[in-house]
Amino acid sequence: MSQSATPPEAQTAPGPLAGLRVLDLTRILAGPTCTQLLGDLGAEVIKIERPGKGDDTRGWGPPFLDGEDGTESAYYLCTNRNKRSVAIDIATEEGQRLIKDLAARSDILCENFKVGGLARYGLDYESLSAINPGLIYCSITGFGQTGPYRHRVGYDFLIQGMGGICSITGFPDEDGGRPTKVGVGIADVMTGMYATTAVLSALHARQQSGKGQYIDLALYDSQIAWLINQGLAYLVSGENPERLGNGHPHIVPYDTFPASDGHFIIAVGNDGQFARLCEVLGRPDWAEDPRFAKNVDRVRNRKTLMPLIEEITATRPSGEWIAALEDVSVPCGPVNTLSEVFSDPQTLAREMRITMSHEKAPGGAVDLIGNPVKMSETPVTYRHAPPLLGEHTDEVLRNTLGLDDQQIAALRASGAIGSGD
């Protein structure tokens, strides 16, 4: 395993959100992405999990950190750093009371239950804001709190399909392609990012007004929002964009190209770069050819130009092309496997592969993906490895709610709280 490159002072310095408490009632990916980011930025995050089961993703494997039939899946580990796990059964009256007591002492609550799912337990925004008017309450659902689809279940793949990204991802039909999802749960991840932005904005607003507010985040809305240029291309032209494989709809050449030993990327962003590419390819005349001289011409003549470039690039190894193109400042690069990504010196220099202690990991440590946010005065911190189910139940109930051992034992006997992993 790699060693964390994070300096000791960055590990111990308080983060920018130090002093804030987040009550995390989320699971799977979108909500946990948001709350992990808040935790990395210094907030205290209390993750509420169902006793005996926990976050659904604990069982989403293999691979598992702790063996073939383990409970600590790689999927779970990816978004649950810097949290403390408390096992509470919110279906019980005692469990609901505990959540209300924690909410009264929290700044932020994030949840991703179905629309109306927490209202039946008295844990909806209206109920909890009456207890804590400063509470920022963020609900994440598939389709939002309003609209005809609000009661539908929204998994990432469904949202990618319904939100349009699958229709513009993948190779064209004539090349054997079909609509394709992105290789990670990007609709979930981006919703988590939008949720984080919303929460931080609400915190700023609370500084002015003293009041919390309700945040309604939908995977469907977020997916539509990050259609970005492709979405606007449709709104302006009225024409559905085509699937172009790795090609760019508005820039050519901007694609993967065959080499004699695999594939590599050329990403030409302007006409000057194209002229230098042509020199390297041994075809300087293309830079003057009226079919290719300007980007708008290259886009229109994509199907003519691309095979001509591919025929040449296929004759030499990718490393030779990359070196030659880098020498003349033409953007290019390899198509790395994940093993190449996580061993790359740039990855290590940027602290994007970190190591944290974990009692269930072989050797007592687990490698995780680092946080990309770099701040000079209040850096992110890595304080807690992804917790075991219910690992901090007694600690949080004792230190945050002031319960004694006898009260905790009674709650455990009643089934309101779990016994830990």
N, C-alpha and C positions, 0 to 999 in steps of 0.2 A: 504494500500500500504506500501511497505517497504520503509525505509529511505536509501538514498545513503550512502554507507560506505566509499566513497571517501573522503580523508582528504581535508579540504579547500585549503591547499597549493597546492595539486595536481590539484585542479580545476583552480587555477590562474597562476601557473607557466607556462611559455611558453613551448610549445611542441618542439620536435626536428625539426619539419618542419615549425615552426613559421617563418613568413616572405615570405612564398611561396604562390602563388595564383593559384588555380585550377579552370578552367572554365569547368563546368560539364554539358555536353549535353547528359548525359545518362539517361536511365529509366529502369524500371523493376528491375532486381536483380544483374546481373554480374557487370555492370558498377557502379551502386550505391554502391555495396559492396566495390569496389576499392576506390571510392571517399570518402565514409564515413571513411574508414581506414585512408586515407590521412588527413581527417579533424580531426579525433581523435588524430593524431600525430602532430597536430598544424597548418596545412595548412588552409588558408582561402579558402573555397569552395563556389563558386557561381553556384547554380543550375538553369539552364535555363529550364523553363517549358512553354508549350503551353498555351496561355491565355484561360481561361474558362474550360480547361480540365486538364492540368497538367500531371504528371507522370501517366501512365496507372494504376499503382498499387493502386492509391488513391481509386479506385472503386472496388478493389479486396477484397470483403468481403461478408458477415460478418466474423469476428467481426469488428466493427468500434468503434473508440474512442468516437465519438460524436453522438451516437445514431444509430437507425436501418438503416436509409438511409443516413449515414454520408459521409464525404469526407476524413476522416483521418482513413484509414484502418490500421489494425495491420500489414498487409503486407508492406504497405508504410512506416510505422514507423520503421520497422526493419533495414532499410539501409539508412536513410536520416537524421541522427543526424549530428550536426556540419556543417550544410549547411544553406545558405541563398537563398531563392527562389526569382527568378526574372522572371516575365511572359513576354516573348518576342515572337512575331510571326515572325519566321525566313523566312516565305514565303513572307514577305513584304521587300521592298528595305530598308526602315528605320530600320527594325529589323535586316537585314543582316549587315547593317552598325554598329549597336550597338554591334553585336557579334564580328565584326572585331576590333572595338575599345577596347572591353574587352580582346580579344585575344592578342592584341598588348601590353596589360598591365599584361598579365598572364605568368606564368611559364609552366603550364601544361594544356592541353586540353584533356578531355576524351569524347568519343562519341561512340554510338552504333547504328548508322543509318545503313540502308542497304548499301551494296557496291556501291559506287558512289552517295549515296543519298545526301551528302552535297556539292558535286562538282557543282551541278546545281545552288546552292546558292552562289558559290564562297567562300565556307567555308571549303574546303578540305585542306589537309596539304600543298600542293604546293602553294596555294593562301595565306594561313595564315603565312607560314614560310617566304614568301617573305616580309611580314610586320614585322614579329618577328622571326629572324633567331635562336634565342635561345629557341623557343617554342618546348616543348616535347608534341607530338601529339599522343595519344593512341586511336586506333580504335578497338572496340570489336564487332565481328560479329559471326554468327553461324559457318561459315566454312572458314573464312579468306578471304583475298583479292585476292587469286589466287586459281587455281584448278577448276575442272568441277562443283563443288557444290557452288561456291562462291556467286551465286545470290539466293540461297535458304534461306528461313527463318529458323532460328535455335532456337527453343524453347528447354528448358532444357530436357523435357521428350523425345523429338525426339533425342536429342544428346545422352542421356543415352542409348537409344535403338541402335542407329547407332554406338556409340562408344564402345559398348561391355559390359558395366557394367550390363545391364539388363539380359544378358545371363548367368551371374554368380551370380546373386542375386535372392533369393527365394529358396523354397524347391524343391527337385527333383520331377520329374513327378510321380514316384511311391509313393510319399508321398502326392500327390494331389497338388503339387506346379506348378508354371509356372513362366516364366521370370517376374521379378519385379523391378520397379525403387526404388531408395533410397527414404526414406520418406521426404526428403527436397530437394530443387533444388541445389543439390551438384555440378552439372556441372557448373551452373552459379556461385556459390560461389567460387569454385576453380579457375575458369577463372578470377574472380575478384582478387583473391589472387595472381595469376601469373601476372596479370596486375600491381598490386601494386609493386611487385618485379621488374618488367621491368621498371616502371616509376622511382623508386628509383635508379636503375642502370643507367638509362639515365641521371638522375640528377648528379650522380657522374662523368659520362663521360663528361657532359657539364662543370664541374669544370675544367677539363683538357683542353678541346678543345674550350670552349665558344660557342659551337654549339648545338642546339637541334637536335632531330631526330624523325623519324616516327616509331611507334610501332604497329605491326599487331598481334592482339590476336584473337584466334578462340576458341569457345566453343568445337568444335570437336577435335582440337589438344590437348586442355587441358584435355578433357575426356580420350583420349588415353594415355596421359602422366601419369595420375594417376591410370591407370590399374596396375602399379607398378609390384609387384611380380607375379600376375596372368598373366599379359602380357608377362613377361619374361619366365614364365613357358611354355606358348604356343610357344614362339620363340625358346626356347631350345628344347622342346620335339616334337613340331609339332602337339600336341593334344589339342583340345579345353577343357578347364577346365569344370568340372561339377558343377551344382548348389548343394550346400551343406547346405542350410538353414543357420543356425547360426554357422555351423562348419567351421573350418579352413582347407584350402587345404593341409597344410604342417605340422600341429601340432595336436596331439590328446592326451588327451581330451581337447578340447578348444571349448566350446559350452554352450548353455543353457540346464539346466537339470530340470526335474520335481521334485517338493517337494510336501509335503502333502497340502500346502497352496498356490501353484502357481509355479513360476519358478525362478531359480537363475543361476548365471554364474560360471563356473569353467574354468579357463584359465591356464592350466598347460604348462609351457614353457620349462621344461627340465626333465631329468629322475629322478633327486633327488626330485623334486616337486611331480612327479608321485608316487614315493615310499612313500612319506608322505601322499599323498591322499589315497593310498591303506590302510595305517594304520588306518586312520580316518574312512574309509568305512568298516573296519573289514575284509579286504581281503589282508593282507600283501603278500600272495603268488603270487598275480598278478605281483608284482615288480620283481619276479624271473621267471615268466612264459615266455618262449621264444617267445610267440606270442605278448607279451606286454612290455617286459623289456626295450627295446629301442624305441625311438620315431619313427624311421623308421619302426619298427615292428608294432607299434600301428597304424600308418597311413595305412599300408597294411591290418591290421585286424580291421579297424574302425568299420565295420558292426557287428563284433563279440563282441568287447569291449563295445561299446556304450550302447546297451540294458542291459548289465550286470550292468553297473554303474547306469543307469536310474532306474532299478528295486530296487536298494538300496536307492537312493536319494528320491524316491517317498514316503518313509516310515516316513520321519520326516519333520518338518517345515523348510522353507528356512533359517530363522534366526538362528536356531540351527546349521545347516550345515555351514553357513557363520562364525559363532563364532568359531566353532571347526577347520575349515580350516585356519582361520586367526591366530589361536593360534600356528599353525605349519608352518606358512608362505607359504601357498598355495594360489596363487592369485584367488580371488573369489569376488563376489559381487551381489547385487540385480539388478533387472530389474526395474528401477524407472519410474514412470509416471512423466509427466512434473510438476505436482503439488509437487511431492516429490523432484524433482530436484531443483526447485526454492525456496523451503523452507529448503533445506539441509544446515546445518551450514557451510559446506565447501564452498558451493556456495556463501553464504553471506560473509564469511571470505575473499574470493578471489574477492569480489566486482563484481561478475558476474550478480548481479541483482541490478540495480541502479534506482534512481528516479529523474525525471527532471520536472520542471514546464512546463505546457502546458495549454494554455487558454481554449482549447476545452475539456479538460479532466474533468470528474467528480471530484470535489475536487481540481481542478487546477494543478494536477500532474499526470504523467504517469510513469509506470515502464517500463524500457527497459533492454535489455541484455547488460551487460558491455563488454568492450574491453579486450581480454585476454592478451594483451601485458603489461608486467610489466617492467618498466625502472626506474633505481634508480635516475638518475639525471634529465631526461627530460620525466616525466611520461605523459601518455595520458591525455587529458583534455576533459571535457564535458561542452562545452560552449553554444551550441544552441540546443534546442529540435528540432525534425523534423519540418520544417517550414510549415506554411499554404501556399497555392498556391499564389504566387506573393507577399508574405508578405513583402519582402525587395526590391521590384522593385524601389521605389522612392529613398530609402536609397542608394542603390548601384549606381544608375544612377547619383545621386547627389554627393556622396562621391568618387566614383571610376572614373567616367567619367567627373565630374565637370559640369553636366548639371544643369540649373536653373529651377525654378518652371514653368516658361513659356514654356521652351523647353519640359519638361516632360509632361505638359498638352497637348501640340501639338502632341506629340507622342501617347498619350492616345487617343486623338480625332481621329487620323488617323487609329487607330487599331493596331499599331505596338507593343504596350505594353498593358498588361492587367490592370485591376483595382484592383487586389488583391482578396483575398478570400472573 
